[in-house]
Amino acid sequence: IIYHSLLLALVRRLSPPKPSNNGLTQIVAKWVEPTRNSTSPSWLPNFSRNFVPKAIHSHNDYWRLVPLFEALSLGITGVEADCHLINGELYVGHSNSSLKPNLTLRSLYLDPLTTVLTNQNLGSSVASSSGINGVWDTDTHRGIVLMTDLKTEGYWTLEAVRAQLEQFREKGWLTYWNGPTIIPGPITHVGTGNTPFETVLNSSYSNSKYRDVFFDAPLEDLSHIYNITNSYYTSASLTGVLGGASKIPRNGLSKKQMIYLRGQVNKAIGLGLMSRYWDITAWPVSRRINIRHQFEELEIGMLNADAINEAARWDWRWCNILGLELC
C-alpha cells in the first residue's frame, strides 16, 4: 500500500512527455562525437519550440550520451563542464584518464552555443526585450547557465576559459555586471572547482566596473562578501553538510535537518543567490522523491540532477535570479 501510494504521488508530480517536433530532439537523435572532420548539426529550425525551461542543473553534463543538447532538449537551464588546461587547450572530462583530444570546451559547448545563438538572432524569432535572443524559442529572454568546474590551476584555467568566451562577450551574449547593475544575457558563466574568488573579482577580464564570470559561493559558509555582483550559485554537498548519507532518514530529511538547511537557504535568498545542493542521496527512490518535495518547501533555487530525464519531468517551480527568468 505504501509503495502504491508513493507511485501514485510520483505520477501526479510528473509532467507529460514533451513534444518531439523540434530542432533539438532531431539534433540529439543525429549527434555524433565531434572529430576534426565530422560534426553534428548544432541548430535546426524550430530549435527549442514548445519547451518550458526549468531551473535544473545538469551535473557533470559532459558525461551525457549527448552533452549540452540532451539537457537543452529537456528544457534544462544549467550545464556543467569540468575543464583541464593542458598545453594551452581546455579539455573536458572528469579526470586526466578520461580526456580525449577531440573533447574540448570549444567542441562540446562553445562552438555549438555560438551556432545556436547566431541562428537564434538572425531575425526569425521574436526579439526579446534586450534585443538578444537566447536558446528558448518560447521565452527568448530566458538564459542558461554555463558552469565551468576548473580542475587544473585556477587562475590560468579561468583566464583561458574567459579568453575563449571573447566572441560571446563581444556580441553581448554574456550576463555581466557593469558596476551599478546586472545586465542579463543568454549565457551566465559560473566558475566553480578551482576557480579563485579573488580572480573572479579582479583579473584581466574583471575589475570594479565590469565582470562576466560569477562565483559558485560556498553555501555552508556564506557571508556578505558573496553577493549578486560577484556570485550566482551558492552550492554545497547535501550529504556533506548533513554528515553523510547514513544521517539522512529513509523517508527524507528530518525536521532538524530541514531547520538547518532552511537557515542556509534563507541566507542565500537574502544575498540574492541561487542555492544548489549536489550529492543528493539517490536511493531509495522514495527518499529522493521526498527530498525533492522538501527542497521545494525550502525554496531551493536550482535542482541539481544526475538523472536529468527523470528530473526534467518533475514539476519544478519557477524562479528569477539576477533578473533572469531561468525556469
Salt bridges, closest charged atoms under 4 A:
GLU33 OE2 - LYS100 NZ 3.73
GLU80 OE1 - HIS57 NE2 2.79
ASP82 OD2 - HIS94 ND1 3.34
ASP82 OD2 - LYS151 NZ 3.78
ASP139 OD2 - ARG142 NH1 2.97
ASP149 OD2 - LYS151 NZ 3.46
GLU166 OE1 - ARG169 NH1 2.63
ASP212 OD1 - ARG162 NE 3.98
ASP212 OD2 - ARG169 NE 2.54
ASP216 OD2 - ARG276 NH2 3.48
GLU296 OE1 - ARG13 NH2 2.46
GLU297 OE2 - ARG262 NH2 3.51
ASP306 OD1 - HIS59 ND1 2.88
GLU310 OE1 - ARG288 NH2 2.68
GLU310 OE2 - ARG292 NH2 2.93
ASP315 OD2 - ARG13 NH1 3.94
GLU325 OE2 - HIS141 NE2 3.10
GLU325 OE1 - ARG142 NH2 3.28
